[in-house]
Amino acid sequence: MTTRRDADESLRREAVVSYMRLYLTEDLTHTDTCGRIAHRLDVPPETVRRWIREMSEEISEVLYGRFPQRQENRQLRRELERAHLNEQIHRSLAAFGGEGLVRRYHVAELVEFIRTHRDEFGVETLCRTLTELGAPISASTFYAYQSRGFGPSARELTDAVDANTLWDLWDAHGRRFGRRRLWQAGQDAGLDWGRDRVERLMRIAGISGAAPRDSSE
């Protein structure tokens, strides 16, 4: 069971790590940095300033290496390094495709992002960060792609063929069908696809659903 003391200590540690991360990534004064952290954590600014004063020796050791290492300091250093690394990965992700890459969640695109930046960040770190962002991918998945020369898998080839078939079906019906009617049209055409598969193929093919009717009709 988490006690009030444990909660306060966790909040204090989060404030200190945030302070060091902002120190490295933002051009802010001490007062502005404490104020931003206080607002995010919903605590008084003077509380944050007190925490920073209490941890001033540890912060200096992490940022400047001025004091002898301690176990707590090493943990803070690791947390700071991880936060700084995640910030760099987020910037690379934004340049590569941003949130759209995560939302689309095409494994082949994620693999390509990892392939492009693996020498800079490492495969395990990239997989962990993408997973935390909502696009779960494991290192084993990446290495499976690597083992076949980063070519498409048998499933991806099947999906590509089926998505093309679905596109032709949608186009043949005036590009007006949504998932339910496309599924029915597929059944009528002898395509044994479930509704979930039709929805997935629509995403792959870029079919958004029924188009609005012309008001002049």
C-alpha positions in Angstrom: 0.0 0.0 0.0 1.4 3.4 -1.0 1.7 5.8 1.9 1.5 9.6 1.9 5.2 9.7 2.5 5.9 7.4 -0.5 3.6 9.6 -2.7 5.4 12.8 -1.6 8.8 11.2 -2.3 7.6 10.1 -5.7 6.4 13.6 -6.5 9.6 15.1 -5.3 11.7 12.8 -7.5 9.5 13.6 -10.5 10.0 17.3 -9.9 13.7 17.0 -9.6 14.0 14.9 -12.8 11.8 17.3 -14.6 13.9 20.2 -13.4 17.1 18.6 -14.8 15.4 17.7 -18.1 14.2 21.3 -18.6 17.6 22.6 -17.6 19.1 20.6 -20.5 16.4 21.2 -23.1 14.9 24.6 -22.4 16.4 28.1 -22.0 14.5 29.0 -18.8 15.5 30.7 -15.6 15.4 28.8 -12.3 12.2 30.6 -11.3 10.4 29.9 -14.6 11.5 26.2 -14.5 10.2 25.8 -11.0 7.0 27.5 -11.9 6.4 25.3 -14.9 7.0 22.1 -12.9 4.7 23.4 -10.1 1.9 24.0 -12.5 2.2 20.5 -14.1 2.4 18.7 -10.8 -0.3 21.0 -9.2 1.9 21.9 -6.2 3.0 25.4 -4.9 6.1 26.9 -6.6 7.7 27.3 -3.2 7.4 23.6 -2.6 9.2 22.8 -5.9 12.0 25.4 -5.0 12.4 23.7 -1.6 12.7 20.3 -3.2 15.3 21.7 -5.6 17.3 23.3 -2.7 17.2 20.0 -0.7 18.5 18.1 -3.7 20.9 20.8 -4.9 24.0 18.6 -4.2 22.5 15.7 -6.1 21.4 17.8 -9.0 24.8 19.4 -9.3 26.4 15.9 -9.3 24.2 14.8 -12.1 24.6 17.9 -14.2 28.2 18.7 -13.5 29.8 15.7 -11.8 31.0 17.8 -8.9 30.2 15.5 -6.0 31.0 11.8 -5.2 28.5 9.4 -6.8 25.8 7.8 -4.7 23.3 5.2 -5.5 20.5 7.7 -5.6 22.5 10.0 -7.8 23.1 7.2 -10.3 19.4 6.5 -10.4 18.7 10.1 -11.1 21.3 10.2 -13.8 19.7 7.2 -15.5 16.3 8.7 -15.3 17.6 12.0 -16.7 19.4 10.3 -19.5 16.3 8.3 -20.4 14.2 11.4 -20.4 16.7 13.2 -22.6 16.9 10.2 -25.0 13.1 10.0 -25.3 13.1 13.7 -26.2 15.5 13.1 -29.0 13.5 10.1 -30.3 10.3 12.1 -30.3 12.0 14.8 -32.4 13.2 12.1 -34.9 9.7 10.6 -34.9 8.2 14.0 -35.7 10.5 14.4 -38.7 9.8 10.9 -39.9 6.0 11.0 -39.8 5.0 12.3 -36.3 1.8 11.1 -34.6 0.4 9.9 -37.9 3.0 7.1 -37.9 1.8 5.9 -34.5 -1.9 6.3 -35.3 -1.6 4.4 -38.6 0.3 1.7 -36.7 1.6 0.0 -39.9 4.3 -2.4 -38.6 6.4 -2.0 -41.8 6.5 1.8 -41.2 7.6 1.4 -37.6 10.3 -1.1 -38.7 11.6 1.4 -41.3 11.7 4.1 -38.6 13.7 1.7 -36.3 15.9 0.7 -39.2 16.7 4.4 -40.0 17.6 5.3 -36.4 18.8 2.1 -34.8 22.5 3.1 -34.9 21.6 6.4 -33.1 19.3 5.0 -30.4 19.4 1.2 -30.4 16.6 -1.2 -31.3 15.5 -2.0 -27.8 15.2 1.7 -26.9 13.2 2.6 -30.0 10.8 -0.3 -29.5 10.2 0.7 -25.9 9.5 4.3 -26.8 7.2 3.4 -29.7 5.3 1.0 -27.4 5.0 3.7 -24.7 3.5 6.0 -27.4 0.8 3.5 -28.3 2.4 1.7 -31.2 3.6 -1.6 -29.6 6.4 -3.3 -31.4 9.0 -5.7 -30.1 12.6 -6.1 -31.0 11.9 -9.7 -32.1 9.5 -8.3 -34.7 12.2 -5.9 -36.0 14.7 -8.7 -36.2 12.2 -10.9 -38.0 11.9 -8.3 -40.7 15.7 -7.9 -40.8 16.1 -11.7 -41.3 14.2 -11.6 -44.5 16.0 -8.5 -45.8 13.2 -6.1 -44.6 10.9 -7.4 -47.3 7.2 -7.8 -46.8 5.9 -10.8 -44.9 3.5 -13.3 -46.4 0.6 -11.7 -44.5 1.5 -8.3 -45.7 1.6 -9.5 -49.3 -1.9 -11.1 -48.8 -3.2 -7.9 -47.2 -1.9 -5.8 -50.1 -3.6 -8.0 -52.7 -6.8 -8.1 -50.7 -6.8 -4.4 -50.1 -6.4 -3.8 -53.8 -9.4 -6.1 -54.5 -11.4 -4.2 -51.9 -10.5 -0.9 -53.5 -11.7 -2.2 -56.9 -14.9 -3.4 -55.3 -15.4 0.0 -53.6 -14.6 1.9 -56.8 -17.1 -0.3 -58.8 -19.9 0.7 -56.5 -19.3 4.5 -56.9 -17.0 4.8 -53.9 -20.1 5.2 -51.7 -20.0 2.0 -49.6 -19.0 1.9 -45.9 -17.8 -1.1 -44.0 -21.2 -2.9 -43.8 -22.1 -2.6 -47.4 -18.6 -3.4 -48.6 -18.7 -6.5 -46.5 -22.0 -7.5 -48.1 -20.7 -6.7 -51.6 -17.6 -8.9 -50.8 -19.9 -11.8 -49.7 -21.9 -11.4 -52.9 -18.6 -11.5 -54.9 -17.5 -14.7 -53.1 -15.0 -13.1 -50.8 -15.0 -14.8 -47.5 -14.0 -11.8 -45.4 -15.3 -11.0 -41.9 -16.4 -7.5 -41.0 -13.2 -6.9 -39.0 -11.0 -7.9 -41.9 -13.0 -5.6 -44.2 -12.4 -2.7 -41.8 -8.7 -3.5 -41.6 -8.4 -3.7 -45.4 -10.2 -0.3 -45.7 -7.5 1.3 -43.5 -4.8 -0.2 -45.6 -6.4 0.9 -48.8 -7.2 4.3 -47.5 -11.0 3.9 -47.8 -12.7 6.2 -45.3 -16.2 4.9 -45.8 -19.3 6.1 -47.6 -18.9 9.4 -49.4 -21.6 12.0 -49.0 -24.2 12.1 -51.7 -24.4 15.1 -54.1 -27.3 17.3 -53.0 -28.3 17.8 -56.6 -29.1 14.1 -57.0 
